[in-house]
Amino acid sequence: MTQQTADSPAGPQANPTAEPSLHRVMGPWLLLLFIVGDILGTGIYALTGQVAKQVGGVVWLPFLVAFVVAVITAFSYLELVTKYPKAAGAALYAHKAFGIHFITFIVAFAVMCSGITSASTASRAFAANLSQAFGLGFEGGFAITAVGLGFMALVAAVNFRGVGESVKVNVLLTCVELSGLLLIIGIGLWAITQGNGDVSRITQFKPAVDGGMFWSVIAATTLAFFAMVGFEDSVNMAEECKDPVRHFPKVLLGGLVITGIIYVLVSVSAITLVSPEKLGEGETPLLQVVQAGAPSFPLGIFGVITMFAVANSALINMLMASRLVYGMAREQVLPAALGQVHATRRTPYVAIGFTTLLAFGLILFVGEVPALGGTTALLLLCVFTVVNVSVLVLRKDKVNHKHFKTPTLLPVLGALSCAFLVGPWTGRATVQYEIAGILLGVGVLLWLLTVRLNRSAALKR
């Protein structure tokens, strides 16, 4: 493999043009809020009850295990994003490490699908929460789909307006969703100090199946890991950060620590006030916590907070997906047209349109998939395995600037732990592998189309 510098793309050289660059507007605080806002959101608001069904009162433990695995992998991302501060993230790292077009495309497609599918599901969740919060009476079908499409169009408009505006909206939404989780923590702490609730539950292990504590916690971790993903999206914003090499290490690790602490405290508060059996019922576990610990609190307000939380997840995932498509188009792994930047707004407008159309298709034809969260985590765990291996492969590739370097043991542990969590021995539902297989099958078809387009373009030249 030919050595590449940070400024030369792996593979064929891109045609130099006068195309404008992305606008560098993100300082460390905006980047921190972006990371925290991306990790927080739909996962913790929806999955706490499902995790409790797997392990009982020790619901905090799977979140803690997922946090450790995420931090280990984050160290690998830190070495690569400071070594190659470009927008394409995991796909770029796989491309530089292995130089195989097919692997690069599948990694890019898996990451893009995880973001778009999560955003599409969040848009439908937004519509459902909007109906519940304001008593609109949407029961599903056309009304939910129409609102979901309108919401996704609004996300696209904010995305096109510019990353500065997008991140400012993210700041607002992050503060709202963070306030909801701090409310849960506050209610739990107040209840504990007043002698309410049952603190002893936090040490009670009640497995859903007869598999022992280890395998039950592992099965619950595969769910909890969905709540931890999101930190990897930030590397796709590297070209819009003011100083990614200097800012990323402290900011990314700081964001993970903040969210990890919040998750553990939310889990403890939830299980203290609501039994694991009841917490696992329905799709609004944290609403049950509010009802149990603060019955006089207006439940409609918390419904609105939840609505904003899923809105934030959608916005950040679509930001990530469009930047990923843009970055890979600039590396000539996707058609060059997808890498165009708007002359005035300086945003990747073609990539935004492309990812938005894909999201529209998912909202219209797929709808809600119960196993979507697990499938998203499954795809990203596969990607994380590749990223951890890429760190070790790319140690031989030297660049002309200083960058973060993680201890060699961490990417080894990261690759092993992520690969382990992918396997069927974890207790994953078979449907998750089926959905992932279908998505990757679509990816293979798109890869063949991309190869053909690239060859046709080469012949014309």
Buried (B, 14 or more C-beta within 10 A) or exposed (E): EEEBEBEEBBBEEBEEEEEBEBBBBBBBEBBBBBBBBBBBBBBBBBBBBBBBBBBBBBBBBBBBBBBBBBBBBBBBBBBBBBBBBBBBBBBBBBBBBBBEBEBBBBBBBBBBBBBBBBBBBBBBBBBBBBBBBEEEEBEEEEBBBEBBBEBBEBBBEBBBBBBBBBBBBBBEBBBBBBEBBEBBBBBBBBBBEEEBBBBEBBEBBBBBEEBEEEBBBBBBBBBBBBBBBBBBBBBBBBBBBEEBBBBBBBBBBBBBEBBBEBBBBBBBBBBBBBBBEBBBEEEBBBBBBBBBBBEEEEBEEBBBBBBBBBBBBBBBBBBBBBBBBBBBBBBBBBBBEBBBBBEEBBBBBBBBBBBBEBBBEBBEEBBEBEBBBBBBBBBBBBBBBBBBBBBBBBEEBEBEEEBBEBEEEBBBBBBEBBBBBBEEEBBBBEBBBEBBEEBBEEBEEBBEEBEEBBEEEEEEE
